[in-house]
Amino acid sequence: MSATRTAVAMSRSRSQVLEAIRQANGVTRGELHRLIGLSRSAVADAVQGLIEARLVVEELPPPRGKGAGAGRPAAVLRPSADSGLVVGLDFGHSHIAAGIADTAGTVLGERRRALDVDHRPRDAFDAVTALVLELLVEDGRTIDDVRTVAAGLPAPLDLRTGRPHSHPVLAGWAGLDPAAELAARLGRPVALANDADLGALGELRYGAARGLRDFVYVKVSAGLGASLILDREVHRGANGLAGEIGHIRLSERGGLLCRCGNRGCLETVLSTNVMETRFRELASSDTDPVFPLRSCAADPEIATYLREAGRTLGRALADLCNWVNPQAVVVGGVFGTAGQAAAHAVREGMLRFAAPIEGAGVEVHTGELGLRAELMGAVAAAGRKARANTG
């Protein structure tokens, strides 16, 4: 193996080990070997490098009492405490959110505010900057304490330019460079990502996908998108367009006009706007169409609609499960707030249209983080970047 390939392999092993230590927040070397499948020598080399880089500390557990058995207890590896901060930002179509955390991923504060992001991008940049500064002041910090910033956008990103693809989803952002706009306001480079990808990372780090290696995250809110996680990493596709399932056409003819220009897309039957309209049509006069959805799903007509919508989503996901054979599907966004009723409906649709073996092996969960998943994913992505820069 060449020196370059060896260095790349060592760096990858170190990243795997660091991520496993951070996820467990207390793990022995032997447990690492079993957990991630690396050889004992590879684990030892990676751990030594992380200790030398001050990213990891190795601590002896407290002494055991009499009768606890012979032998010295194994030392426990933990992520190092770090005085620096990371910032996560989430831009929805109608909201902004910001969060700060330490580099180990402990969230120190977060803020969310309603705003017309689609048509007022510069107002959104100013407002999210103000939220970050408020959070820093509350924690007794300044922008000088921030090491990395990551932000999610509700649009596919061009991997070559880092900007949103030319797309009707964020038409009001045409010609803007969001990373540069935010960096100019915050004084720090900003890494951009698709919001569904960050929702997946949020559930992987803090929520329903902890312990999974291969899964599909689906965000159903004002838009509809998905993220494919393979071996705990986001698969973005050749041009950054992987996961745009909202524009799968459900029928060759007819259907409502979608903002992409086609008719009958999945997004035209399953999105926040569609749900709100249907709820007002279906609900009894004393039922308010509010979110989380479980708060209004007691209405029989709404419950029936949610079940039908979930089955439709499951049908769209069935082919994806046939292709990639994930461990699980995690349903997030507004639709995920319906709880287990949503999960059961999606699974029904998948089992009907997926190949029997593939469909039967896929678990379906609703996200544990609710509408915070994308923000928590941005925090997790910023933390990853901070640790990579240090290592």
WOJO-V576302 format. One record per residue. RES is the residue in one letter. PHI is phi in radians with two decimals (NA if undefined). Layout:
((RES:PHI) (RES:PHI))
This chain:
((M:NA) (S:-1.19) (A:-1.07) (T:-1.14) (R:-1.15) (T:-1.10) (A:-1.11) (V:-1.11) (A:-1.10) (M:-1.13) (S:-1.12) (R:-1.15) (S:-1.09) (R:-1.10) (S:-1.12) (Q:-1.06) (V:-1.15) (L:-1.07) (E:-1.13) (A:-1.15) (I:-1.13) (R:-1.14) (Q:-1.13) (A:-1.39) (N:0.89) (G:2.48) (V:-2.60) (T:-1.55) (R:-1.08) (G:-1.09) (E:-1.17) (L:-1.06) (H:-0.99) (R:-1.32) (L:-1.25) (I:-1.95) (G:1.40) (L:-1.38) (S:-1.15) (R:-1.08) (S:-1.19) (A:-1.14) (V:-1.10) (A:-1.08) (D:-1.10) (A:-1.15) (V:-1.09) (Q:-1.08) (G:-1.11) (L:-1.21) (I:-1.15) (E:-1.12) (A:-1.43) (R:1.10) (L:-1.63) (V:-2.41) (V:-2.10) (E:-2.02) (E:-2.10) (L:-1.42) (P:-1.21) (P:-1.03) (P:-1.04) (R:-1.48) (G:-1.31) (K:-1.09) (G:1.47) (A:-1.44) (G:1.86) (A:-1.44) (G:1.69) (R:-1.46) (P:-1.13) (A:-1.22) (A:-1.19) (V:-1.92) (L:-1.66) (R:-2.37) (P:-1.16) (S:-1.23) (A:-1.22) (D:-2.44) (S:-1.36) (G:-1.36) (L:-2.12) (V:-2.17) (V:-2.17) (G:-2.00) (L:-2.22) (D:-2.27) (F:-1.89) (G:-1.67) (H:-1.26) (S:-2.33) (H:-2.71) (I:-2.22) (A:-2.62) (A:-2.44) (G:-2.53) (I:-2.14) (A:-2.65) (D:-1.41) (T:-1.26) (A:-1.45) (G:1.77) (T:-1.31) (V:-1.34) (L:-1.80) (G:3.12) (E:-2.68) (R:-2.46) (R:-2.45) (R:-2.58) (A:-1.30) (L:-2.89) (D:-1.38) (V:-1.24) (D:-1.01) (H:-1.90) (R:-2.30) (P:-1.07) (R:-1.20) (D:-1.09) (A:-1.14) (F:-1.09) (D:-1.13) (A:-1.19) (V:-1.23) (T:-1.10) (A:-1.08) (L:-1.10) (V:-1.07) (L:-1.11) (E:-1.07) (L:-1.12) (L:-1.13) (V:-1.08) (E:-1.05) (D:-1.58) (G:1.25) (R:-2.08) (T:-2.28) (I:-1.08) (D:-1.15) (D:-1.43) (V:-1.47) (R:-1.67) (T:-2.50) (V:-2.34) (A:-2.26) (A:-2.39) (G:-1.89) (L:-2.12) (P:-1.48) (A:-2.80) (P:-1.19) (L:-1.89) (D:-1.34) (L:-1.14) (R:-1.35) (T:-1.82) (G:1.35) (R:-1.79) (P:-1.05) (H:-1.04) (S:-1.06) (H:-2.76) (P:-1.18) (V:-1.08) (L:-2.14) (A:-1.06) (G:-1.24) (W:-1.71) (A:-0.96) (G:1.46) (L:-1.57) (D:-1.96) (P:-1.02) (A:-1.09) (A:-1.19) (E:-1.06) (L:-1.23) (A:-1.09) (A:-1.14) (R:-1.46) (L:-1.67) (G:1.26) (R:-2.44) (P:-1.07) (V:-2.17) (A:-1.61) (L:-1.73) (A:-2.64) (N:-1.21) (D:-1.16) (A:-1.14) (D:-1.06) (L:-1.25) (G:-1.04) (A:-1.11) (L:-1.13) (G:-1.09) (E:-1.20) (L:-1.17) (R:-1.45) (Y:-2.10) (G:-2.25) (A:-1.20) (A:-1.72) (R:-1.01) (G:1.58) (L:-1.52) (R:-1.90) (D:-2.31) (F:-2.73) (V:-1.96) (Y:-1.86) (V:-2.09) (K:-1.86) (V:-2.03) (S:-2.44) (A:-1.11) (G:-2.12) (L:-2.43) (G:-2.56) (A:-2.40) (S:-2.32) (L:-1.85) (I:-1.81) (L:-2.10) (D:0.93) (R:1.20) (E:-2.17) (V:-1.25) (H:-1.74) (R:-1.69) (G:1.49) (A:-1.10) (N:-2.11) (G:1.44) (L:-1.85) (A:-1.07) (G:1.64) (E:-1.41) (I:-1.38) (G:-1.07) (H:-1.93) (I:-1.19) (R:-1.49) (L:-1.48) (S:-2.63) (E:-1.27) (R:-2.40) (G:1.28) (G:1.66) (L:-1.28) (L:-1.28) (C:-1.68) (R:-1.15) (C:-1.38) (G:1.84) (N:-1.54) (R:-2.02) (G:1.34) (C:-1.25) (L:-0.96) (E:-1.10) (T:-1.34) (V:-2.04) (L:-2.59) (S:-2.78) (T:-1.00) (N:-1.07) (V:-1.12) (M:-1.10) (E:-1.08) (T:-1.10) (R:-1.14) (F:-1.09) (R:-1.18) (E:-1.29) (L:-1.66) (A:-1.23) (S:-1.17) (S:-1.09) (D:-1.75) (T:-1.83) (D:-1.67) (P:-1.29) (V:-1.93) (F:-2.09) (P:-1.22) (L:-1.13) (R:-1.07) (S:-1.33) (C:-2.14) (A:-1.30) (A:-1.19) (D:-1.15) (P:-1.01) (E:-1.18) (I:-1.17) (A:-1.04) (T:-1.13) (Y:-1.07) (L:-1.08) (R:-1.14) (E:-1.14) (A:-1.12) (G:-1.10) (R:-1.11) (T:-1.10) (L:-1.10) (G:-1.07) (R:-1.07) (A:-1.15) (L:-1.47) (A:-1.04) (D:-1.11) (L:-1.07) (C:-1.16) (N:-1.09) (W:-1.32) (V:-1.94) (N:0.90) (P:-1.30) (Q:-1.21) (A:-2.73) (V:-2.03) (V:-1.98) (V:-1.71) (G:-2.10) (G:1.22) (V:-1.09) (F:-1.09) (G:-1.13) (T:-1.30) (A:-1.32) (G:1.37) (Q:-1.09) (A:-1.04) (A:-1.16) (A:-1.07) (H:-1.10) (A:-1.15) (V:-1.08) (R:-1.11) (E:-1.03) (G:-1.13) (M:-1.12) (L:-1.13) (R:-1.27) (F:-1.93) (A:-1.45) (A:-1.04) (P:-0.93) (I:-1.17) (E:-1.12) (G:-1.12) (A:-1.14) (G:-1.55) (V:-1.74) (E:-1.42) (V:-2.19) (H:-2.22) (T:-1.64) (G:-1.08) (E:-1.48) (L:-1.63) (G:1.04) (L:-1.36) (R:-1.60) (A:-1.01) (E:-1.17) (L:-1.13) (M:-1.13) (G:-1.18) (A:-1.13) (V:-1.08) (A:-1.10) (A:-1.14) (A:-1.12) (G:-1.12) (R:-1.02) (K:-1.15) (A:-1.09) (R:-1.22) (A:-1.15) (N:-1.12) (T:-1.27) (G:-1.31))
